Amino acid sequence: HESARASGDADDDGTALAEAALPLLEVLRRVLPHAAGGGNNSGAIVARAHGSAVRTLRMLAALARTMPGGDPSGKNGGRGGEAGPGALLRAVLSASSSLVLSAPEGAGGDAAGSALRSSVLPLLHDARPKVRRAAAAAALEVVSAPSAPVECYNAGDDVDPERYARLGRRRRDAADVVWEHCHGVLSGGAAGGRSGGKDGTDGGRRLVHVLRFLSSALPRADDVRIRVKFGEACVSLMGAGTVPADAAGECLACLLSCVDDSESGSGTTGGQGGEELSRFAARALAFLLQNRPPSGGGGGTVDRAGTAHARCVAACVGRMMAPPSAGEDPVKPPPAAVLAAKLLPDSFRSVLRLCGDGAGDEDGGPASEFNRLASLSAPRLASWLVSGGDGRRVALEALPRCVSAAEECLSVR
């Protein structure tokens, strides 16, 4: 802090201060996890300096906006390079995420939230893509921390499990600050459409930025209820009819990340969590089958929205018709799987119609999603056919209707 202030005294546009701050911010980022460890007097030095560090990071972020080239609109031109405003903001974001995750117990009740609100969350909506990506990476590190193992940096750190339990709770509180910010933007989009944000950013752009972040963040959530909460918000947003055309595909991609954990590796969707996700997938599938993908933003937007819509239908069916678990009763199948089988003909019809609506037949388009839909439902139907009971009856009813639906769509096309 003192070094940054001294550099700023002899610098009118902040360039010298930025040059001095960049290496110091990197040192801060690397040292914080070690200084906050239990072997260093339970992080007392970090606790004492935490408030000052948050204020310094806030000051540096504000300084970057006033430097030549620091205006997000790009109207004041100016200087780039390694010590430019973008580089300074990215260094502030990297140090901020480290400060949030290393906040010790004595740093205050809302120390992590203060650091996030002042330095990270506003920059999720910055007009510069590099700064936005850095802010998203910092926020992603925060929301991923509760489900990650706590690092041990110092000898003796692993002798106090209660301390690490408290650290886990503080990390979950910090992640909740990020989730609440994102949910507020989604709620505002459902209520007001394109209202401007506090920082002057168009509400539609803020919505797109948050949806893109959530698509990568939700599979890392440590609680399946978070995914269900945001999935419900996406369905409400699309149901309200206030999603801008350029955000339609992003909203469907966010919904997909709520129900499809094929790439998450999070381990949060088994047992009761898996049942809760299956129930939500049933509600989402009903909505998708009753509504066409949004259009009106040009060919590319229609293509992306149509493909994303087909991918969501396949993911919902796959979630509901997951292969039978070891303890499942083969005679009485789960209600979600039975409902998915009954809706399977409509799901086939919905995806096949998108193949003829200009959504594209290239690899990864609706045609590929139809193949995926069929492959996801086949194992469950096959297991019902050989097991007997209610499942066999449902499968025998669903299969002819699926064939009829496919023939109908293909003959129309």
C-alpha positions, 0 to 999 in steps of 0.5 A: 500500500505504501509503495503504491501510494509513493509511486502515485505521488509522482505520477499524473496518469497512474502509469508509474503506479501501475508499473510498481503495483503489478509485481507487488500484486503478484507477490501478494497473490502468491504469499497470501495462502501461506500467510493465512495458514494456521502455522502463521499465528492463525493468519493474524497478520493477514487479518490485521491487514485485510481491510487495508488490502481490500481498500488498496485493491479497490483504489487500484481498480478505480485508478485503472478506470481513470488511466488513459485507455481505462475507460471501458467504452474506449473513448479516451484512447490511450496506452496499452502494454504490460502496465496498461489499465487492462493489465492492472485490472487483471492483476487486481482480480487475481489478487482479489480472488486469492484474498477472498479465499485466504480471508482468516477468521479475524478479518471480519464477518463480511471481509470476503464479500467486501472484496468481491463486491468492490473488485471482482463482481463489477468487472464481470460486466466490463466492456473489455473481453480480457478483463471480463474473462479475468473477472470470470476466472476469479469468480469461478475460483471462488465458487469452485473453492467450497467443493475443493480440498483445503490446501495445507501450506505449513507444518502443523496445519492439518492438526486442527480439523475444526479450523478447516471446517470453519474455513470451508464455511467462510468459502461457502459464504464467499461463493454465496455472494457470487451466486446472489449477484448472478441471481439478482441479474437474472431476476432483474432480466425477468422483471425489467428486460433491458434496464440499465445497470448501475455502471451504465451497462445495458441490462441485456449485456449484463444478462449475457455476461452472467449467463456465460459465466454461469454456464461454466460455474454451475457444474462446479457448484457444491450443492445441487440446490444451486443448480436447481435454483438457477435452472428455475430462474432460466425457465422463468426468464424464458417464460417471461418473454423478456430474453433479448434475442442475443441472449436466448442461446446463452440462457439455454446453455445455462439451463443445460449446465443445470441438468447435464453434468457429463463434463462437471465431474462434481459428484453432486448429483447422486442420491437425493441430489440426483432425484431433485435434479430429475424432478427439475429436469421434468419441469424443464422438459415440459417447458421446452416441449411447450415452447419453441426456441426464441428467434428474431436475432438473425440466422446465426442466433436462430441456429445457436438457439435451436441447437441449444434447445435440442441439446437441452431436450436431450439432456433433460431426457437423459437426466430423467432416464439415467441407467438403472442404479444398483438398488432400483426396483426393476418392476417399479421404475422411478416416476421421473423415468416413466414420465420421460418415456411418456414424453419421449415421442414429443421429445423426438418430434421437437428435436426433429422439427428443429432440423428443418427450421434452419437450425443447421444439420452440421455436426453438433446441430439438432440432428446430432442431438437427436442421435444423442437423445435416442442413445440416452433413452435406449438403455433404460427402455432396453432394461425395462423390456427384459425386466417386466413389470410396469417398465415393460408396459411403459416401454411397449407403449412408448416405442411405437409412438416414438417410431410414428413421431420420427416417421411423421417429422421425416415425411413432412420434411 
